[in-house]
């Protein structure tokens, strides 16, 4: 009887250990996102993804504090530091943030000296974050439950990589340069590196397919419309209707960069430089600021932008207002 009880107790102990391990793995797993999840807007990601709105907060790279990760309320108040590492290409979904830790070299991070650039994940409300892929990267976008990013190495150059949310399943997605910012129906719309023709990559396929037969630059989706700079027409801004295929020229002037949010367009005019706001049908064009600006990032209340190559951020209303601007000072 004693021997029998000993076996029972041993089995219970082993079962308890196995159960605890299984429970720990379950509680620590990253839940899948809805299939239509997108981590940030394509317009923001084409402008380095320095601002990202999610669940009542704006997460941003604070240019005044070493580009560290901060958050604030959507009305621009109550800024707080989340992580003292320089970030770009911020994505948000569910309980997590994903970003590129942009370490130009030699940062001492968590007591470890060395270059720590890579794709990282941070749970909202927590301080510790996880490296999913230590690499040099460009644009990062969360599509459903998979991260897609421009991975660079000295052997193969820039290629499109993918990673699961826990970083355990990662690797090559497509062996060419693919900017994953613009996503429509789960597919990535991108300009082919050599021809600049617009192509579509469907995750899981072995190659992209052509969508337009003329060169485009920086495609951005907003609602049912696709916007891009037309390289055959002096980089003027065009809109392509995904519902009826109608093509509309928005600007009669060359632009350098742009963003679209909720039917409102912000673009940098090339000649007689200025930041312009205009409706998506080309009406009510308004000069927001004279001069050269970059990194145009839009949220539901404010649009943020920086003077070219300067350590400042300005803000204006995304909708309404009279074009007034203010220095962003969190």
Backbone torsions as a table, in degrees:
resi	resn	phi	psi	omega
1	UNK	NA	-43.5	179.4
2	UNK	-61.3	-41.0	179.5
3	UNK	-63.9	-39.9	179.5
4	UNK	-64.6	-43.0	179.1
5	UNK	-64.5	-35.9	179.0
6	UNK	-63.3	-40.6	179.0
7	UNK	-64.5	-43.1	179.5
8	UNK	-60.7	-45.7	-179.4
9	UNK	-63.1	-43.2	179.4
10	UNK	-61.2	-42.6	178.8
11	UNK	-63.9	-39.5	178.6
12	UNK	-64.7	-40.4	179.4
13	UNK	-64.0	-47.8	179.4
14	UNK	-61.7	-44.2	178.7
15	UNK	-61.4	-38.7	178.6
16	UNK	-65.0	-40.1	178.8
17	UNK	-64.5	-46.6	179.1
18	UNK	-61.4	-43.0	179.2
19	UNK	-61.8	-40.8	179.9
20	UNK	-64.7	-40.8	178.9
21	UNK	-63.8	-45.6	179.6
22	UNK	-62.5	-43.0	179.8
23	UNK	-63.9	-42.3	179.4
24	UNK	-61.9	-44.0	178.7
25	UNK	-63.2	-39.0	-179.3
26	UNK	-66.5	-45.2	-177.6
27	UNK	-68.7	-27.7	-176.8
28	UNK	-92.8	-5.6	-178.1
29	UNK	-70.7	153.6	178.0
30	UNK	-91.3	115.9	-178.2
31	UNK	-66.3	148.4	178.0
32	UNK	-66.6	149.8	173.9
33	UNK	-90.7	160.5	171.4
34	UNK	-56.3	146.4	-175.2
35	UNK	-57.2	-29.0	-177.0
36	UNK	-89.6	12.0	180.0
37	UNK	-66.5	133.9	172.2
38	UNK	-128.4	132.0	-170.8
39	UNK	-73.0	-27.7	178.1
40	UNK	-159.9	167.7	179.6
41	UNK	-73.6	151.2	-179.5
42	UNK	-64.5	-35.7	178.0
43	UNK	-63.7	-40.7	176.7
44	UNK	-65.3	-43.7	-177.9
45	UNK	-65.7	-33.0	174.8
46	UNK	-70.5	-11.8	176.1
47	UNK	-115.2	39.7	174.0
48	UNK	75.6	0.9	175.6
49	UNK	56.2	46.1	-175.4
50	UNK	-84.1	-15.8	177.0
51	UNK	-132.5	143.1	-179.3
52	UNK	-149.4	121.8	-177.7
53	UNK	-96.1	133.7	-178.5
54	UNK	-161.4	127.8	171.7
55	UNK	50.9	48.2	174.3
56	UNK	83.4	6.2	179.6
57	UNK	-131.5	156.6	168.6
58	UNK	-111.8	119.6	176.0
59	UNK	-95.6	134.1	-173.7
60	UNK	-149.9	159.9	175.3
61	UNK	-91.8	115.5	-172.5
62	UNK	-86.1	102.2	-177.0
63	UNK	-62.6	-23.0	-178.8
64	UNK	-84.2	-8.0	-179.7
65	UNK	-136.4	63.1	173.2
66	UNK	59.4	24.0	-178.2
67	UNK	62.4	27.2	178.5
68	UNK	-68.5	159.0	-178.4
69	UNK	-79.9	122.6	178.2
70	UNK	-126.2	170.1	168.0
71	UNK	-141.5	156.4	175.7
72	UNK	-148.7	166.7	175.8
73	UNK	-71.9	161.0	-173.6
74	UNK	-66.2	-15.6	175.6
75	UNK	-87.7	4.6	175.4
76	UNK	88.4	11.5	-178.4
77	UNK	-108.4	168.2	173.4
78	UNK	58.0	55.1	175.8
79	UNK	-71.5	143.2	176.6
80	UNK	-147.8	146.4	178.6
81	UNK	-74.8	132.2	176.2
82	UNK	-105.9	-39.6	-177.5
83	UNK	-152.9	129.3	-177.5
84	UNK	-89.7	59.3	172.9
85	UNK	-135.1	145.5	178.9
86	UNK	-72.2	131.5	-174.0
87	UNK	-130.4	156.4	170.7
88	UNK	-152.4	173.6	-179.2
89	UNK	49.4	54.8	-178.3
90	UNK	-74.3	133.0	174.8
91	UNK	-126.2	150.8	179.1
92	UNK	-142.7	140.7	175.2
93	UNK	-165.3	134.8	179.2
94	UNK	59.8	-130.6	-177.9
95	UNK	-92.6	10.2	-169.8
96	UNK	-130.3	152.2	170.0
97	UNK	-113.6	145.9	176.3
98	UNK	-130.2	141.1	-176.2
99	UNK	-160.0	165.1	172.5
100	UNK	-95.6	120.5	175.0
101	UNK	-82.2	105.5	-172.9
102	UNK	-93.1	90.4	-179.5
103	UNK	-104.4	105.3	-177.7
104	UNK	-67.2	-10.9	173.9
105	UNK	142.5	129.8	169.2
106	UNK	82.5	12.3	179.6
107	UNK	-70.1	139.8	173.9
108	UNK	-92.2	110.3	-171.1
109	UNK	-120.6	121.8	-179.9
110	UNK	52.2	39.0	176.4
111	UNK	81.8	1.9	-177.8
112	UNK	-111.2	124.5	178.9
113	UNK	-88.3	141.2	178.4
114	UNK	136.8	170.5	-178.2
115	UNK	-76.4	125.4	-172.7
116	UNK	-118.2	19.6	-179.6
117	UNK	-55.7	143.4	177.6
118	UNK	166.3	-177.3	178.2
119	UNK	-93.3	126.7	-174.3
120	UNK	-128.0	158.1	176.8
121	UNK	-125.8	139.1	178.3
122	UNK	-133.9	129.6	175.7
123	UNK	-79.8	133.0	-179.6
124	UNK	-58.9	133.8	-179.7
125	UNK	88.5	-3.6	179.1
126	UNK	-116.9	166.6	-176.8
127	UNK	-105.8	-29.0	-177.3
128	UNK	-83.9	136.0	179.1
129	UNK	-126.6	164.6	-168.5
130	UNK	-120.0	134.8	175.3
131	UNK	-83.1	123.3	178.6
132	UNK	-93.6	-32.4	177.6
133	UNK	-157.1	112.9	177.5
134	UNK	-80.7	106.6	-173.0
135	UNK	-163.4	169.5	168.0
136	UNK	-91.7	131.5	-173.7
137	UNK	-141.1	160.2	170.9
138	UNK	-106.6	-128.7	-175.7
139	UNK	-60.6	135.1	177.8
140	UNK	-121.1	134.4	177.2
141	UNK	-141.9	137.5	175.4
142	UNK	-93.4	120.3	-179.8
143	UNK	-121.5	109.1	-174.9
144	UNK	63.9	-115.8	179.3
145	UNK	-115.1	23.1	-179.7
146	UNK	-129.8	137.3	175.0
147	UNK	-93.8	131.9	175.3
148	UNK	-118.1	136.6	-174.6
149	UNK	-154.8	155.0	178.8
150	UNK	-81.7	98.3	-176.7
151	UNK	-89.7	133.9	-179.9
152	UNK	-121.7	136.5	167.2
153	UNK	-143.1	164.1	-174.5
154	UNK	-68.6	-20.5	-177.5
155	UNK	-84.7	-49.4	-172.8
156	UNK	-107.5	-3.7	-177.5
157	UNK	72.2	-144.9	-177.9
158	UNK	-91.7	127.7	177.4
159	UNK	-139.6	163.5	177.3
160	UNK	-86.7	122.6	177.2
161	UNK	-112.9	162.0	174.8
162	UNK	-130.0	156.2	175.6
163	UNK	-148.5	141.3	171.3
164	UNK	-70.1	167.5	-176.2
165	UNK	-65.7	-24.6	178.1
166	UNK	-96.2	-2.6	177.9
167	UNK	78.7	2.6	-176.9
168	UNK	-80.6	-27.9	179.3
169	UNK	-116.1	101.6	-179.3
170	UNK	-146.0	159.5	179.6
171	UNK	159.3	-166.3	-176.0
172	UNK	-69.1	130.8	173.3
173	UNK	-100.3	-45.8	-179.3
174	UNK	-151.7	130.7	-174.2
175	UNK	-82.6	51.5	173.4
176	UNK	-152.0	169.4	180.0
177	UNK	-75.7	117.5	-178.1
178	UNK	-132.7	118.2	171.6
179	UNK	-83.0	113.5	-174.0
180	UNK	-88.2	18.0	-173.8
181	UNK	-66.3	-40.1	-171.5
182	UNK	-96.5	111.6	-176.2
183	UNK	-124.2	128.5	179.0
184	UNK	-132.2	118.6	-179.9
185	UNK	58.8	32.0	179.1
186	UNK	86.3	-7.5	179.5
187	UNK	-98.6	147.9	179.6
188	UNK	-96.4	124.5	176.3
189	UNK	-101.3	125.2	-173.4
190	UNK	-149.2	158.8	177.1
191	UNK	-90.1	125.3	177.1
192	UNK	-62.2	138.1	-172.5
193	UNK	-58.1	-45.6	-174.4
194	UNK	-80.9	-53.2	-174.8
195	UNK	-88.2	-20.9	-174.1
196	UNK	65.3	11.9	174.9
197	UNK	-70.5	145.6	-177.5
198	UNK	-75.8	127.3	-179.5
199	UNK	-124.7	165.3	177.1
200	UNK	-122.7	129.7	173.2
201	UNK	-112.8	120.9	174.8
202	UNK	-94.8	118.4	-178.9
203	UNK	-49.0	130.3	-178.3
204	UNK	100.4	-16.6	178.5
205	UNK	-82.7	167.4	-174.8
206	UNK	-95.2	-11.2	178.6
207	UNK	-159.1	162.4	176.0
208	UNK	-86.5	158.7	176.8
209	UNK	-118.4	149.9	-176.6
210	UNK	-74.8	142.9	-179.2
211	UNK	-118.6	-36.7	177.7
212	UNK	-131.4	148.2	-174.3
213	UNK	-101.4	24.8	172.0
214	UNK	-142.2	157.6	-171.3
215	UNK	-70.3	137.2	176.6
216	UNK	-131.3	160.8	-179.5
217	UNK	-135.3	135.0	176.2
218	UNK	53.1	63.3	176.2
219	UNK	-63.5	139.4	-179.5
220	UNK	-134.9	133.0	176.9
221	UNK	-102.5	138.7	174.2
222	UNK	-145.2	110.3	-176.0
223	UNK	64.9	-126.3	-179.1
224	UNK	-98.2	17.5	-176.3
225	UNK	-123.5	147.0	176.5
226	UNK	-113.0	126.1	-179.6
227	UNK	-110.9	147.4	178.5
228	UNK	-163.4	161.7	173.2
229	UNK	-89.3	123.0	-175.8
230	UNK	-85.7	110.1	-175.6
231	UNK	-72.7	-18.2	177.1
232	UNK	-87.6	-5.1	-179.1
233	UNK	-130.0	52.3	173.0
234	UNK	55.1	35.1	176.5
235	UNK	59.4	31.4	171.5
236	UNK	-71.7	156.9	-177.1
237	UNK	-87.7	132.5	179.7
238	UNK	-123.9	156.1	173.4
239	UNK	-124.1	131.7	177.9
240	UNK	-115.8	123.9	179.6
241	UNK	-79.0	121.1	178.7
242	UNK	-74.8	-16.1	-178.6
243	UNK	-86.8	-39.4	-177.7
244	UNK	-125.6	0.6	176.2
245	UNK	76.9	9.8	-178.2
246	UNK	-75.9	136.7	-178.7
247	UNK	-110.0	129.2	-176.9
248	UNK	-127.6	132.6	174.4
249	UNK	-84.8	123.6	-176.0
250	UNK	-91.5	-42.8	-178.3
251	UNK	-117.2	151.8	173.6
252	UNK	-101.2	15.0	-175.4
253	UNK	-136.3	152.3	179.0
254	UNK	-67.6	139.6	177.6
255	UNK	-123.6	158.8	-178.6
256	UNK	-102.1	-37.4	178.8
257	UNK	-159.0	163.1	-178.7
258	UNK	-158.9	167.9	172.7
259	UNK	-147.4	152.3	179.3
260	UNK	-131.9	135.3	-179.9
261	UNK	-148.9	116.1	174.5
262	UNK	58.7	35.3	178.0
263	UNK	85.5	6.9	176.0
264	UNK	-115.5	135.6	-177.1
265	UNK	-113.8	134.8	168.5
266	UNK	-115.2	130.3	178.4
267	UNK	-143.0	153.0	177.1
268	UNK	-94.4	114.2	178.5
269	UNK	-73.9	135.6	-174.8
270	UNK	-78.6	-54.0	179.4
271	UNK	-90.1	143.2	-170.6
272	UNK	50.6	63.5	-165.9
273	UNK	-54.3	134.5	176.6
274	UNK	-167.4	154.1	172.5
275	UNK	-90.1	126.2	-174.7
276	UNK	-116.7	141.6	168.8
277	UNK	-113.3	136.0	-178.2
278	UNK	-149.9	150.8	175.1
279	UNK	-71.9	159.9	-173.9
280	UNK	-66.0	-17.1	176.1
281	UNK	-91.7	5.2	178.4
282	UNK	89.7	2.9	-177.8
283	UNK	-90.6	162.2	173.8
284	UNK	56.4	45.0	176.4
285	UNK	-65.9	137.9	-175.4
286	UNK	-143.3	133.9	174.3
287	UNK	-77.0	121.3	177.4
288	UNK	-88.6	-42.8	-179.6
289	UNK	-157.2	134.8	174.8
290	UNK	-76.1	143.9	178.3
291	UNK	114.2	-172.6	-177.6
292	UNK	-100.9	128.0	-177.3
293	UNK	-133.5	157.7	-178.8
294	UNK	-145.1	178.6	175.9
295	UNK	54.3	52.1	179.7
296	UNK	-78.1	113.4	-179.4
297	UNK	-122.3	127.5	-174.6
298	UNK	-107.7	140.7	169.2
299	UNK	-130.2	178.3	-173.2
300	UNK	-65.4	-27.4	179.1
301	UNK	-104.5	-42.4	-172.2
302	UNK	-128.6	152.1	169.7
303	UNK	-116.0	132.2	-175.0
304	UNK	-110.8	145.8	-179.9
305	UNK	-156.9	158.4	-176.8
306	UNK	-124.9	142.3	169.0
307	UNK	-59.2	142.2	-174.0
308	UNK	-54.2	123.0	175.9
309	UNK	60.6	29.4	178.7
310	UNK	-123.2	153.0	-177.2
311	UNK	-91.2	60.9	177.1
312	UNK	-142.0	153.9	173.8
313	UNK	-129.5	131.8	174.0
314	UNK	-112.8	162.2	-178.4
315	UNK	-139.2	151.5	175.1
316	UNK	-145.6	167.5	177.7
317	UNK	-71.5	135.7	175.6
318	UNK	-68.9	-42.0	178.4
319	UNK	-122.4	145.0	175.9
320	UNK	71.6	-163.4	-176.9
321	UNK	73.6	179.8	-179.9
322	UNK	-114.7	27.1	179.2
323	UNK	84.1	11.9	-179.7
324	UNK	-66.8	146.9	179.5
325	UNK	-126.9	162.3	177.4
326	UNK	-149.7	150.7	174.1
327	UNK	-70.7	125.9	177.8
328	UNK	-75.7	118.5	-178.1
329	UNK	-134.6	84.8	-175.6
330	UNK	-65.2	NA	NA
